[in-house]
Amino acid sequence: MEQHIGAQIRTVIEQRGMTVTEFAKRINKSRENAYSIFTRKTIDTGLLKLISGVLDYDFFKQFSTEYTVLEAAYEQNLAENKMLRDYNLLLRKEK
């Protein structure tokens, strides 16, 4: 699932009732640079960590949750593949 991090940052800023000018000052960037952040699909992890702290919001958590879901699906697929291989071996032995 592709995330648009800039749009998410802007949403959290609006939820916090923070102005773009205040946000820019808190991350030590120009107002124009803050607006450019809102258009980004990706962002440097160091900057995202700073923004997470300023907004008191864990932007990393959603990616960690997505990874956990994908990892669980992968493990399930591995187990199903093993079961199918074992079943295939049994069918071959019966021939």
Stockholm file with secondary structure:
# STOCKHOLM 1.0

chainA/1-95         MEQHIGAQIRTVIEQRGMTVTEFAKRINKSRENAYSIFTRKTIDTGLLKLISGVLDYDFFKQFSTEYTVLEAAYEQNLAENKMLRDYNLLLRKEK
#=GR chainA/1-95 SS CCCCHHHHHHHHHHHHTCCHHHHHHHTTCCHHHHHHHTTCSSCCHHHHHHHHHHHTCCHHHHHHHHHHHHHHHHHHHHHHHHHHHHHHHHHHHHC
#=GC SS_cons        CCCCHHHHHHHHHHHHTCCHHHHHHHTTCCHHHHHHHTTCSSCCHHHHHHHHHHHTCCHHHHHHHHHHHHHHHHHHHHHHHHHHHHHHHHHHHHC
//
